[in-house]
Amino acid sequence: MTWALEVGLDAEQLKTYEVLLNPMVEKYPAATIVCQYDLGRFDGPSVLDALLSHPLVQIPLGRVPGFYGLEK
């Protein structure tokens, strides 16, 4: 996801991008979309926003609920 930093997306634009991926995942359930965040380049709130924006997320421990819809 470092491309987002290079093109100058702010935190709100990045969050919107993440939310807009959800319909694509629903439309193409066989596809896997991976948004990799370099924790050395992104702050905690940005990564948390990404986690909150998806129904499911993959973390080192496995696939877990992304708490989509809790933050409005």
PyMOL Python script that loads the backbone (N, CA, C, O; Angstrom):
from pymol import cmd

cmd.read_pdbstr("""\
ATOM      1  N   MET A   1       0.802  -1.199   0.000  1.00  0.00           N
ATOM      2  CA  MET A   1       0.000   0.000   0.000  1.00  0.00           C
ATOM      3  C   MET A   1       0.847   1.266   0.000  1.00  0.00           C
ATOM      4  O   MET A   1       0.304   2.369   0.055  1.00  0.00           O
ATOM      5  N   THR A   2       2.158   1.125  -0.060  1.00  0.00           N
ATOM      6  CA  THR A   2       2.994   2.323  -0.066  1.00  0.00           C
ATOM      7  C   THR A   2       2.741   3.187  -1.291  1.00  0.00           C
ATOM      8  O   THR A   2       3.087   4.369  -1.292  1.00  0.00           O
ATOM      9  N   TRP A   3       2.142   2.617  -2.338  1.00  0.00           N
ATOM     10  CA  TRP A   3       1.794   3.426  -3.514  1.00  0.00           C
ATOM     11  C   TRP A   3       0.883   4.580  -3.095  1.00  0.00           C
ATOM     12  O   TRP A   3       0.956   5.664  -3.674  1.00  0.00           O
ATOM     13  N   ALA A   4       0.029   4.359  -2.097  1.00  0.00           N
ATOM     14  CA  ALA A   4      -0.891   5.407  -1.647  1.00  0.00           C
ATOM     15  C   ALA A   4      -0.130   6.598  -1.080  1.00  0.00           C
ATOM     16  O   ALA A   4      -0.545   7.745  -1.249  1.00  0.00           O
ATOM     17  N   LEU A   5       0.979   6.325  -0.410  1.00  0.00           N
ATOM     18  CA  LEU A   5       1.810   7.412   0.108  1.00  0.00           C
ATOM     19  C   LEU A   5       2.482   8.162  -1.031  1.00  0.00           C
ATOM     20  O   LEU A   5       2.599   9.387  -0.996  1.00  0.00           O
ATOM     21  N   GLU A   6       2.922   7.420  -2.038  1.00  0.00           N
ATOM     22  CA  GLU A   6       3.644   8.021  -3.157  1.00  0.00           C
ATOM     23  C   GLU A   6       2.756   8.926  -4.010  1.00  0.00           C
ATOM     24  O   GLU A   6       3.232   9.913  -4.571  1.00  0.00           O
ATOM     25  N   VAL A   7       1.445   8.588  -4.109  1.00  0.00           N
ATOM     26  CA  VAL A   7       0.538   9.442  -4.884  1.00  0.00           C
ATOM     27  C   VAL A   7      -0.118  10.513  -4.023  1.00  0.00           C
ATOM     28  O   VAL A   7      -0.871  11.347  -4.526  1.00  0.00           O
ATOM     29  N   GLY A   8       0.170  10.487  -2.719  1.00  0.00           N
ATOM     30  CA  GLY A   8      -0.295  11.557  -1.847  1.00  0.00           C
ATOM     31  C   GLY A   8      -1.698  11.400  -1.295  1.00  0.00           C
ATOM     32  O   GLY A   8      -2.328  12.399  -0.947  1.00  0.00           O
ATOM     33  N   LEU A   9      -2.211  10.178  -1.202  1.00  0.00           N
ATOM     34  CA  LEU A   9      -3.533  10.008  -0.600  1.00  0.00           C
ATOM     35  C   LEU A   9      -3.474  10.344   0.880  1.00  0.00           C
ATOM     36  O   LEU A   9      -2.550   9.933   1.582  1.00  0.00           O
ATOM     37  N   ASP A  10      -4.461  11.090   1.349  1.00  0.00           N
ATOM     38  CA  ASP A  10      -4.523  11.365   2.780  1.00  0.00           C
ATOM     39  C   ASP A  10      -5.273  10.218   3.464  1.00  0.00           C
ATOM     40  O   ASP A  10      -5.772   9.314   2.793  1.00  0.00           O
ATOM     41  N   ALA A  11      -5.350  10.254   4.774  1.00  0.00           N
ATOM     42  CA  ALA A  11      -5.940   9.151   5.539  1.00  0.00           C
ATOM     43  C   ALA A  11      -7.392   8.893   5.151  1.00  0.00           C
ATOM     44  O   ALA A  11      -7.812   7.740   5.050  1.00  0.00           O
ATOM     45  N   GLU A  12      -8.154   9.951   4.936  1.00  0.00           N
ATOM     46  CA  GLU A  12      -9.574   9.782   4.582  1.00  0.00           C
ATOM     47  C   GLU A  12      -9.722   9.168   3.189  1.00  0.00           C
ATOM     48  O   GLU A  12     -10.587   8.317   2.981  1.00  0.00           O
ATOM     49  N   GLN A  13      -8.897   9.587   2.242  1.00  0.00           N
ATOM     50  CA  GLN A  13      -8.936   9.007   0.895  1.00  0.00           C
ATOM     51  C   GLN A  13      -8.533   7.536   0.913  1.00  0.00           C
ATOM     52  O   GLN A  13      -9.113   6.723   0.193  1.00  0.00           O
ATOM     53  N   LEU A  14      -7.561   7.199   1.718  1.00  0.00           N
ATOM     54  CA  LEU A  14      -7.124   5.815   1.831  1.00  0.00           C
ATOM     55  C   LEU A  14      -8.236   4.957   2.433  1.00  0.00           C
ATOM     56  O   LEU A  14      -8.474   3.837   1.983  1.00  0.00           O
ATOM     57  N   LYS A  15      -8.904   5.479   3.436  1.00  0.00           N
ATOM     58  CA  LYS A  15     -10.021   4.760   4.057  1.00  0.00           C
ATOM     59  C   LYS A  15     -11.143   4.538   3.033  1.00  0.00           C
ATOM     60  O   LYS A  15     -11.721   3.453   2.974  1.00  0.00           O
ATOM     61  N   THR A  16     -11.444   5.543   2.244  1.00  0.00           N
ATOM     62  CA  THR A  16     -12.472   5.413   1.207  1.00  0.00           C
ATOM     63  C   THR A  16     -12.083   4.341   0.199  1.00  0.00           C
ATOM     64  O   THR A  16     -12.925   3.537  -0.201  1.00  0.00           O
ATOM     65  N   TYR A  17     -10.830   4.318  -0.214  1.00  0.00           N
ATOM     66  CA  TYR A  17     -10.334   3.299  -1.147  1.00  0.00           C
ATOM     67  C   TYR A  17     -10.572   1.904  -0.578  1.00  0.00           C
ATOM     68  O   TYR A  17     -11.053   1.015  -1.280  1.00  0.00           O
ATOM     69  N   GLU A  18     -10.235   1.717   0.693  1.00  0.00           N
ATOM     70  CA  GLU A  18     -10.403   0.409   1.326  1.00  0.00           C
ATOM     71  C   GLU A  18     -11.876  -0.015   1.333  1.00  0.00           C
ATOM     72  O   GLU A  18     -12.192  -1.166   1.031  1.00  0.00           O
ATOM     73  N   VAL A  19     -12.767   0.906   1.674  1.00  0.00           N
ATOM     74  CA  VAL A  19     -14.197   0.590   1.715  1.00  0.00           C
ATOM     75  C   VAL A  19     -14.717   0.231   0.317  1.00  0.00           C
ATOM     76  O   VAL A  19     -15.554  -0.660   0.173  1.00  0.00           O
ATOM     77  N   LEU A  20     -14.220   0.926  -0.702  1.00  0.00           N
ATOM     78  CA  LEU A  20     -14.680   0.666  -2.075  1.00  0.00           C
ATOM     79  C   LEU A  20     -14.247  -0.701  -2.596  1.00  0.00           C
ATOM     80  O   LEU A  20     -14.794  -1.171  -3.594  1.00  0.00           O
ATOM     81  N   LEU A  21     -13.300  -1.340  -1.962  1.00  0.00           N
ATOM     82  CA  LEU A  21     -12.894  -2.689  -2.376  1.00  0.00           C
ATOM     83  C   LEU A  21     -13.928  -3.749  -1.993  1.00  0.00           C
ATOM     84  O   LEU A  21     -14.005  -4.791  -2.645  1.00  0.00           O
ATOM     85  N   ASN A  22     -14.715  -3.506  -0.959  1.00  0.00           N
ATOM     86  CA  ASN A  22     -15.650  -4.514  -0.462  1.00  0.00           C
ATOM     87  C   ASN A  22     -16.635  -5.020  -1.510  1.00  0.00           C
ATOM     88  O   ASN A  22     -16.817  -6.234  -1.597  1.00  0.00           O
ATOM     89  N   PRO A  23     -17.286  -4.170  -2.316  1.00  0.00           N
ATOM     90  CA  PRO A  23     -18.195  -4.694  -3.340  1.00  0.00           C
ATOM     91  C   PRO A  23     -17.487  -5.578  -4.370  1.00  0.00           C
ATOM     92  O   PRO A  23     -18.085  -6.518  -4.893  1.00  0.00           O
ATOM     93  N   MET A  24     -16.223  -5.284  -4.662  1.00  0.00           N
ATOM     94  CA  MET A  24     -15.481  -6.124  -5.601  1.00  0.00           C
ATOM     95  C   MET A  24     -15.271  -7.514  -5.027  1.00  0.00           C
ATOM     96  O   MET A  24     -15.386  -8.509  -5.743  1.00  0.00           O
ATOM     97  N   VAL A  25     -14.965  -7.585  -3.748  1.00  0.00           N
ATOM     98  CA  VAL A  25     -14.763  -8.876  -3.095  1.00  0.00           C
ATOM     99  C   VAL A  25     -16.069  -9.676  -3.094  1.00  0.00           C
ATOM    100  O   VAL A  25     -16.066 -10.887  -3.315  1.00  0.00           O
ATOM    101  N   GLU A  26     -17.173  -8.989  -2.845  1.00  0.00           N
ATOM    102  CA  GLU A  26     -18.480  -9.661  -2.859  1.00  0.00           C
ATOM    103  C   GLU A  26     -18.836 -10.138  -4.264  1.00  0.00           C
ATOM    104  O   GLU A  26     -19.388 -11.226  -4.427  1.00  0.00           O
ATOM    105  N   LYS A  27     -18.527  -9.337  -5.272  1.00  0.00           N
ATOM    106  CA  LYS A  27     -18.856  -9.691  -6.654  1.00  0.00           C
ATOM    107  C   LYS A  27     -17.982 -10.829  -7.173  1.00  0.00           C
ATOM    108  O   LYS A  27     -18.438 -11.648  -7.971  1.00  0.00           O
ATOM    109  N   TYR A  28     -16.742 -10.882  -6.728  1.00  0.00           N
ATOM    110  CA  TYR A  28     -15.794 -11.905  -7.185  1.00  0.00           C
ATOM    111  C   TYR A  28     -15.264 -12.679  -5.975  1.00  0.00           C
ATOM    112  O   TYR A  28     -14.121 -12.478  -5.566  1.00  0.00           O
ATOM    113  N   PRO A  29     -16.087 -13.561  -5.400  1.00  0.00           N
ATOM    114  CA  PRO A  29     -15.681 -14.239  -4.164  1.00  0.00           C
ATOM    115  C   PRO A  29     -14.453 -15.142  -4.300  1.00  0.00           C
ATOM    116  O   PRO A  29     -13.801 -15.449  -3.302  1.00  0.00           O
ATOM    117  N   ALA A  30     -14.134 -15.564  -5.511  1.00  0.00           N
ATOM    118  CA  ALA A  30     -12.946 -16.416  -5.691  1.00  0.00           C
ATOM    119  C   ALA A  30     -11.653 -15.598  -5.679  1.00  0.00           C
ATOM    120  O   ALA A  30     -10.563 -16.157  -5.554  1.00  0.00           O
ATOM    121  N   ALA A  31     -11.775 -14.294  -5.806  1.00  0.00           N
ATOM    122  CA  ALA A  31     -10.597 -13.423  -5.830  1.00  0.00           C
ATOM    123  C   ALA A  31     -10.154 -13.088  -4.408  1.00  0.00           C
ATOM    124  O   ALA A  31     -10.965 -13.001  -3.486  1.00  0.00           O
ATOM    125  N   THR A  32      -8.879 -12.906  -4.265  1.00  0.00           N
ATOM    126  CA  THR A  32      -8.321 -12.456  -2.994  1.00  0.00           C
ATOM    127  C   THR A  32      -7.646 -11.112  -3.228  1.00  0.00           C
ATOM    128  O   THR A  32      -6.808 -10.970  -4.119  1.00  0.00           O
ATOM    129  N   ILE A  33      -8.018 -10.140  -2.427  1.00  0.00           N
ATOM    130  CA  ILE A  33      -7.404  -8.815  -2.517  1.00  0.00           C
ATOM    131  C   ILE A  33      -6.522  -8.636  -1.294  1.00  0.00           C
ATOM    132  O   ILE A  33      -6.969  -8.819  -0.162  1.00  0.00           O
ATOM    133  N   VAL A  34      -5.280  -8.282  -1.528  1.00  0.00           N
ATOM    134  CA  VAL A  34      -4.334  -8.134  -0.438  1.00  0.00           C
ATOM    135  C   VAL A  34      -3.848  -6.688  -0.383  1.00  0.00           C
ATOM    136  O   VAL A  34      -3.241  -6.187  -1.330  1.00  0.00           O
ATOM    137  N   CYS A  35      -4.115  -6.043   0.708  1.00  0.00           N
ATOM    138  CA  CYS A  35      -3.608  -4.690   0.958  1.00  0.00           C
ATOM    139  C   CYS A  35      -2.550  -4.820   2.047  1.00  0.00           C
ATOM    140  O   CYS A  35      -2.870  -4.959   3.227  1.00  0.00           O
ATOM    141  N   GLN A  36      -1.299  -4.772   1.637  1.00  0.00           N
ATOM    142  CA  GLN A  36      -0.205  -4.936   2.594  1.00  0.00           C
ATOM    143  C   GLN A  36       0.272  -3.568   3.068  1.00  0.00           C
ATOM    144  O   GLN A  36       0.633  -2.706   2.267  1.00  0.00           O
ATOM    145  N   TYR A  37       0.265  -3.392   4.369  1.00  0.00           N
ATOM    146  CA  TYR A  37       0.691  -2.139   4.973  1.00  0.00           C
ATOM    147  C   TYR A  37       2.049  -2.325   5.626  1.00  0.00           C
ATOM    148  O   TYR A  37       2.223  -3.196   6.478  1.00  0.00           O
ATOM    149  N   ASP A  38       3.005  -1.511   5.227  1.00  0.00           N
ATOM    150  CA  ASP A  38       4.330  -1.503   5.836  1.00  0.00           C
ATOM    151  C   ASP A  38       4.210  -0.733   7.146  1.00  0.00           C
ATOM    152  O   ASP A  38       4.036   0.486   7.146  1.00  0.00           O
ATOM    153  N   LEU A  39       4.303  -1.448   8.254  1.00  0.00           N
ATOM    154  CA  LEU A  39       4.112  -0.811   9.554  1.00  0.00           C
ATOM    155  C   LEU A  39       5.194   0.206   9.880  1.00  0.00           C
ATOM    156  O   LEU A  39       5.053   0.977  10.829  1.00  0.00           O
ATOM    157  N   GLY A  40       6.254   0.216   9.117  1.00  0.00           N
ATOM    158  CA  GLY A  40       7.280   1.228   9.290  1.00  0.00           C
ATOM    159  C   GLY A  40       6.951   2.526   8.557  1.00  0.00           C
ATOM    160  O   GLY A  40       7.580   3.557   8.795  1.00  0.00           O
ATOM    161  N   ARG A  41       5.960   2.471   7.662  1.00  0.00           N
ATOM    162  CA  ARG A  41       5.614   3.665   6.882  1.00  0.00           C
ATOM    163  C   ARG A  41       4.207   4.187   7.148  1.00  0.00           C
ATOM    164  O   ARG A  41       3.903   5.337   6.833  1.00  0.00           O
ATOM    165  N   PHE A  42       3.346   3.348   7.726  1.00  0.00           N
ATOM    166  CA  PHE A  42       1.981   3.769   8.032  1.00  0.00           C
ATOM    167  C   PHE A  42       1.809   3.845   9.540  1.00  0.00           C
ATOM    168  O   PHE A  42       2.375   3.045  10.285  1.00  0.00           O
ATOM    169  N   ASP A  43       1.021   4.819   9.979  1.00  0.00           N
ATOM    170  CA  ASP A  43       0.765   4.928  11.405  1.00  0.00           C
ATOM    171  C   ASP A  43      -0.338   3.957  11.831  1.00  0.00           C
ATOM    172  O   ASP A  43      -1.079   3.432  11.000  1.00  0.00           O
ATOM    173  N   GLY A  44      -0.427   3.735  13.126  1.00  0.00           N
ATOM    174  CA  GLY A  44      -1.407   2.809  13.675  1.00  0.00           C
ATOM    175  C   GLY A  44      -2.842   3.125  13.301  1.00  0.00           C
ATOM    176  O   GLY A  44      -3.575   2.217  12.906  1.00  0.00           O
ATOM    177  N   PRO A  45      -3.283   4.394  13.409  1.00  0.00           N
ATOM    178  CA  PRO A  45      -4.664   4.707  13.057  1.00  0.00           C
ATOM    179  C   PRO A  45      -5.010   4.371  11.598  1.00  0.00           C
ATOM    180  O   PRO A  45      -6.128   3.939  11.318  1.00  0.00           O
ATOM    181  N   SER A  46      -4.072   4.561  10.674  1.00  0.00           N
ATOM    182  CA  SER A  46      -4.341   4.235   9.270  1.00  0.00           C
ATOM    183  C   SER A  46      -4.526   2.733   9.080  1.00  0.00           C
ATOM    184  O   SER A  46      -5.421   2.298   8.356  1.00  0.00           O
ATOM    185  N   VAL A  47      -3.681   1.949   9.730  1.00  0.00           N
ATOM    186  CA  VAL A  47      -3.798   0.496   9.625  1.00  0.00           C
ATOM    187  C   VAL A  47      -5.084   0.027  10.296  1.00  0.00           C
ATOM    188  O   VAL A  47      -5.762  -0.861   9.779  1.00  0.00           O
ATOM    189  N   LEU A  48      -5.423   0.607  11.434  1.00  0.00           N
ATOM    190  CA  LEU A  48      -6.666   0.253  12.107  1.00  0.00           C
ATOM    191  C   LEU A  48      -7.869   0.590  11.239  1.00  0.00           C
ATOM    192  O   LEU A  48      -8.810  -0.199  11.164  1.00  0.00           O
ATOM    193  N   ASP A  49      -7.859   1.744  10.583  1.00  0.00           N
ATOM    194  CA  ASP A  49      -8.952   2.096   9.674  1.00  0.00           C
ATOM    195  C   ASP A  49      -9.106   1.046   8.580  1.00  0.00           C
ATOM    196  O   ASP A  49     -10.226   0.677   8.228  1.00  0.00           O
ATOM    197  N   ALA A  50      -7.990   0.563   8.042  1.00  0.00           N
ATOM    198  CA  ALA A  50      -8.052  -0.473   7.013  1.00  0.00           C
ATOM    199  C   ALA A  50      -8.681  -1.743   7.575  1.00  0.00           C
ATOM    200  O   ALA A  50      -9.525  -2.360   6.926  1.00  0.00           O
ATOM    201  N   LEU A  51      -8.274  -2.132   8.772  1.00  0.00           N
ATOM    202  CA  LEU A  51      -8.844  -3.333   9.390  1.00  0.00           C
ATOM    203  C   LEU A  51     -10.337  -3.183   9.655  1.00  0.00           C
ATOM    204  O   LEU A  51     -11.101  -4.137   9.510  1.00  0.00           O
ATOM    205  N   LEU A  52     -10.744  -1.984  10.042  1.00  0.00           N
ATOM    206  CA  LEU A  52     -12.156  -1.745  10.344  1.00  0.00           C
ATOM    207  C   LEU A  52     -13.029  -1.669   9.090  1.00  0.00           C
ATOM    208  O   LEU A  52     -14.252  -1.774   9.180  1.00  0.00           O
ATOM    209  N   SER A  53     -12.415  -1.490   7.936  1.00  0.00           N
ATOM    210  CA  SER A  53     -13.202  -1.245   6.728  1.00  0.00           C
ATOM    211  C   SER A  53     -13.607  -2.501   5.969  1.00  0.00           C
ATOM    212  O   SER A  53     -14.321  -2.403   4.970  1.00  0.00           O
ATOM    213  N   HIS A  54     -13.173  -3.679   6.413  1.00  0.00           N
ATOM    214  CA  HIS A  54     -13.463  -4.912   5.684  1.00  0.00           C
ATOM    215  C   HIS A  54     -14.177  -5.931   6.559  1.00  0.00           C
ATOM    216  O   HIS A  54     -13.941  -5.994   7.766  1.00  0.00           O
ATOM    217  N   PRO A  55     -15.055  -6.734   5.951  1.00  0.00           N
ATOM    218  CA  PRO A  55     -15.744  -7.777   6.715  1.00  0.00           C
ATOM    219  C   PRO A  55     -14.777  -8.818   7.281  1.00  0.00           C
ATOM    220  O   PRO A  55     -14.971  -9.298   8.398  1.00  0.00           O
ATOM    221  N   LEU A  56     -13.740  -9.170   6.522  1.00  0.00           N
ATOM    222  CA  LEU A  56     -12.735 -10.139   6.954  1.00  0.00           C
ATOM    223  C   LEU A  56     -11.351  -9.604   6.634  1.00  0.00           C
ATOM    224  O   LEU A  56     -11.156  -8.936   5.618  1.00  0.00           O
ATOM    225  N   VAL A  57     -10.401  -9.892   7.490  1.00  0.00           N
ATOM    226  CA  VAL A  57      -9.012  -9.504   7.231  1.00  0.00           C
ATOM    227  C   VAL A  57      -8.099 -10.673   7.576  1.00  0.00           C
ATOM    228  O   VAL A  57      -8.421 -11.510   8.419  1.00  0.00           O
ATOM    229  N   GLN A  58      -6.967 -10.709   6.912  1.00  0.00           N
ATOM    230  CA  GLN A  58      -5.967 -11.735   7.168  1.00  0.00           C
ATOM    231  C   GLN A  58      -4.848 -11.129   8.007  1.00  0.00           C
ATOM    232  O   GLN A  58      -4.221 -10.149   7.605  1.00  0.00           O
ATOM    233  N   ILE A  59      -4.606 -11.709   9.153  1.00  0.00           N
ATOM    234  CA  ILE A  59      -3.503 -11.296  10.008  1.00  0.00           C
ATOM    235  C   ILE A  59      -2.613 -12.518  10.224  1.00  0.00           C
ATOM    236  O   ILE A  59      -2.989 -13.618   9.820  1.00  0.00           O
ATOM    237  N   PRO A  60      -1.460 -12.361  10.839  1.00  0.00           N
ATOM    238  CA  PRO A  60      -0.576 -13.526  11.017  1.00  0.00           C
ATOM    239  C   PRO A  60      -1.245 -14.737  11.685  1.00  0.00           C
ATOM    240  O   PRO A  60      -0.861 -15.875  11.417  1.00  0.00           O
ATOM    241  N   LEU A  61      -2.224 -14.505  12.538  1.00  0.00           N
ATOM    242  CA  LEU A  61      -2.899 -15.619  13.209  1.00  0.00           C
ATOM    243  C   LEU A  61      -3.977 -16.276  12.362  1.00  0.00           C
ATOM    244  O   LEU A  61      -4.509 -17.318  12.743  1.00  0.00           O
ATOM    245  N   GLY A  62      -4.308 -15.686  11.221  1.00  0.00           N
ATOM    246  CA  GLY A  62      -5.343 -16.243  10.343  1.00  0.00           C
ATOM    247  C   GLY A  62      -6.365 -15.193   9.961  1.00  0.00           C
ATOM    248  O   GLY A  62      -6.168 -14.003  10.204  1.00  0.00           O
ATOM    249  N   ARG A  63      -7.467 -15.642   9.358  1.00  0.00           N
ATOM    250  CA  ARG A  63      -8.531 -14.742   8.916  1.00  0.00           C
ATOM    251  C   ARG A  63      -9.462 -14.452  10.086  1.00  0.00           C
ATOM    252  O   ARG A  63      -9.927 -15.363  10.771  1.00  0.00           O
ATOM    253  N   VAL A  64      -9.725 -13.170  10.299  1.00  0.00           N
ATOM    254  CA  VAL A  64     -10.563 -12.747  11.418  1.00  0.00           C
ATOM    255  C   VAL A  64     -11.558 -11.692  10.929  1.00  0.00           C
ATOM    256  O   VAL A  64     -11.356 -11.087   9.876  1.00  0.00           O
ATOM    257  N   PRO A  65     -12.639 -11.471  11.697  1.00  0.00           N
ATOM    258  CA  PRO A  65     -13.573 -10.398  11.329  1.00  0.00           C
ATOM    259  C   PRO A  65     -12.859  -9.052  11.310  1.00  0.00           C
ATOM    260  O   PRO A  65     -12.022  -8.771  12.168  1.00  0.00           O
ATOM    261  N   GLY A  66     -13.193  -8.225  10.328  1.00  0.00           N
ATOM    262  CA  GLY A  66     -12.596  -6.902  10.232  1.00  0.00           C
ATOM    263  C   GLY A  66     -13.402  -5.839  10.927  1.00  0.00           C
ATOM    264  O   GLY A  66     -13.041  -4.662  10.893  1.00  0.00           O
ATOM    265  N   PHE A  67     -14.497  -6.237  11.564  1.00  0.00           N
ATOM    266  CA  PHE A  67     -15.342  -5.310  12.308  1.00  0.00           C
ATOM    267  C   PHE A  67     -15.957  -4.246  11.411  1.00  0.00           C
ATOM    268  O   PHE A  67     -16.208  -3.123  11.847  1.00  0.00           O
ATOM    269  N   TYR A  68     -16.198  -4.608  10.150  1.00  0.00           N
ATOM    270  CA  TYR A  68     -16.806  -3.696   9.177  1.00  0.00           C
ATOM    271  C   TYR A  68     -18.148  -3.207   9.721  1.00  0.00           C
ATOM    272  O   TYR A  68     -18.970  -3.990  10.197  1.00  0.00           O
ATOM    273  N   GLY A  69     -18.338  -1.932   9.638  1.00  0.00           N
ATOM    274  CA  GLY A  69     -19.605  -1.355  10.060  1.00  0.00           C
ATOM    275  C   GLY A  69     -19.609  -0.843  11.502  1.00  0.00           C
ATOM    276  O   GLY A  69     -20.536  -0.137  11.899  1.00  0.00           O
ATOM    277  N   LEU A  70     -18.595  -1.186  12.288  1.00  0.00           N
ATOM    278  CA  LEU A  70     -18.567  -0.697  13.658  1.00  0.00           C
ATOM    279  C   LEU A  70     -18.217   0.783  13.724  1.00  0.00           C
ATOM    280  O   LEU A  70     -18.695   1.506  14.598  1.00  0.00           O
ATOM    281  N   GLU A  71     -17.379   1.225  12.791  1.00  0.00           N
ATOM    282  CA  GLU A  71     -16.976   2.628  12.803  1.00  0.00           C
ATOM    283  C   GLU A  71     -17.760   3.344  11.716  1.00  0.00           C
ATOM    284  O   GLU A  71     -17.638   2.999  10.541  1.00  0.00           O
ATOM    285  N   LYS A  72     -18.540   4.305  12.076  1.00  0.00           N
ATOM    286  CA  LYS A  72     -19.331   5.068  11.093  1.00  0.00           C
ATOM    287  C   LYS A  72     -19.147   6.541  11.354  1.00  0.00           C
ATOM    288  O   LYS A  72     -19.720   7.369  10.647  1.00  0.00           O
TER     289      LYS A  72
END
""", "prot")
cmd.dss("prot")
cmd.show_as("cartoon", "prot")
cmd.util.cbc("prot")
cmd.orient("prot")
